[in-house]
Amino acid sequence: QVQLVESGGGLVQAGGSLRLSCAASGSIFSINVMGWYRQAPGKQRVLVAAITSGHIANYADSVKGRFTISRDNAKNTVYLQMNSLKPEDTALYYCKYSDSGRGDYWGKGTLVTVSL
């Protein structure tokens, strides 16, 4: 089992920045993928960014150039630096952990609200 705890969400004005953190604990495999997804009201949950344990990252087109995902393998923690935030970035942001042979694990989410 893997437990994920997100933090860092909040209310910010458009153009501002936030940094999300997600700490994983439990049975962590050395080779894994951790990522951030978001779900806006009335919409499906979608990928924002993901990063492998080898630090290979990919991003949704909507956040490229504004968001940066990173991780600290020693701390089993993944970060999402969000800059130039827009009202359309408002959503519940979820952390996900995946590894070979087991299902995905999700955090409970952290709310990001971007005001005009």
C-alpha positions as CSV (number, residue, x, y, z in Angstrom):
1,Q,0.0,0.0,0.0
2,V,1.0,3.6,-0.7
3,Q,-0.3,6.7,1.0
4,L,-0.1,10.1,-0.6
5,V,-0.5,13.4,1.2
6,E,-0.8,16.6,-0.9
7,S,-0.3,20.1,0.4
8,G,0.2,23.6,-0.9
9,G,-3.1,24.5,-2.4
10,G,-4.9,27.7,-1.8
11,L,-6.3,30.9,-3.2
12,V,-4.1,33.1,-5.5
13,Q,-4.7,35.9,-7.9
14,A,-4.2,35.4,-11.6
15,G,-0.6,35.7,-12.5
16,G,0.5,34.4,-9.1
17,S,2.4,31.2,-8.1
18,L,1.8,28.2,-5.9
19,R,3.9,25.2,-5.1
20,L,2.2,21.9,-4.5
21,S,3.9,19.0,-2.7
22,C,2.9,15.3,-2.5
23,A,4.6,13.0,0.0
24,A,4.4,9.3,-0.5
25,S,4.8,6.7,2.2
26,G,4.4,3.0,2.6
27,S,5.6,0.4,0.1
28,I,7.4,2.5,-2.4
29,F,9.1,0.8,-5.4
30,S,12.3,2.3,-6.6
31,I,11.0,2.5,-10.2
32,N,7.7,4.5,-10.2
33,V,5.9,7.4,-11.8
34,M,4.3,10.2,-9.8
35,G,2.1,12.8,-11.2
36,W,-0.4,15.5,-10.8
37,Y,-3.9,15.5,-12.1
38,R,-6.7,18.0,-11.8
39,Q,-10.4,18.1,-11.9
40,A,-12.4,21.2,-12.3
41,P,-16.1,21.3,-11.4
42,G,-18.2,19.4,-13.9
43,K,-15.2,18.1,-15.8
44,Q,-13.2,15.0,-15.9
45,R,-9.9,14.5,-14.1
46,V,-7.0,15.1,-16.5
47,L,-3.2,14.8,-16.4
48,V,-1.3,18.0,-15.6
49,A,2.2,16.6,-15.3
50,A,4.1,13.4,-14.5
51,I,7.6,12.4,-13.7
52,T,9.4,9.1,-13.5
53,S,11.8,8.1,-10.8
54,G,14.5,8.7,-13.5
55,H,13.3,12.3,-13.7
56,I,11.7,12.1,-17.1
57,A,8.8,14.5,-17.1
58,N,5.8,15.2,-19.4
59,Y,3.2,18.0,-19.3
60,A,-0.2,18.8,-20.6
61,D,-0.1,21.3,-23.4
62,S,-2.1,23.7,-21.3
63,V,0.6,24.1,-18.6
64,K,3.8,23.8,-20.6
65,G,6.1,26.8,-19.9
66,R,4.2,27.7,-16.8
67,F,4.3,24.6,-14.5
68,T,7.3,22.6,-13.5
69,I,7.2,19.1,-12.0
70,S,10.1,17.8,-9.9
71,R,10.8,15.1,-7.3
72,D,13.1,14.2,-4.5
73,N,13.5,10.4,-4.5
74,A,15.1,10.4,-1.1
75,K,12.0,12.0,0.4
76,N,9.5,10.2,-1.9
77,T,8.1,13.6,-2.7
78,V,6.9,15.2,-5.9
79,Y,6.4,18.9,-6.4
80,L,4.5,21.0,-8.8
81,Q,5.6,24.6,-9.2
82,M,2.8,26.6,-10.8
83,N,3.6,30.0,-12.2
84,S,1.5,32.5,-14.2
85,L,-1.6,31.0,-12.9
86,K,-4.9,31.5,-14.7
87,P,-8.5,31.3,-13.5
88,E,-8.8,28.2,-15.7
89,D,-6.2,26.5,-13.6
90,T,-8.8,26.4,-10.7
91,A,-9.4,22.8,-9.8
92,L,-8.9,20.1,-7.2
93,Y,-5.3,18.8,-7.8
94,Y,-4.6,15.1,-7.1
95,C,-1.3,13.3,-6.7
96,K,-1.0,9.9,-8.2
97,Y,1.6,7.2,-7.7
98,S,2.1,4.2,-10.1
99,D,4.5,1.4,-10.3
100,S,4.8,-1.9,-12.2
101,G,2.5,-4.7,-11.0
102,R,0.2,-2.7,-8.8
103,G,-2.7,-0.4,-9.3
104,D,-2.6,3.4,-9.1
105,Y,-2.7,5.2,-5.8
106,W,-4.3,8.6,-5.3
107,G,-4.1,11.3,-2.8
108,K,-7.2,13.1,-1.5
109,G,-6.5,16.3,-3.4
110,T,-5.7,19.9,-2.7
111,L,-7.8,22.8,-3.9
112,V,-6.3,25.5,-6.1
113,T,-8.4,28.6,-6.7
114,V,-7.2,31.3,-9.0
115,S,-9.1,34.6,-8.9
116,L,-9.2,37.4,-11.4
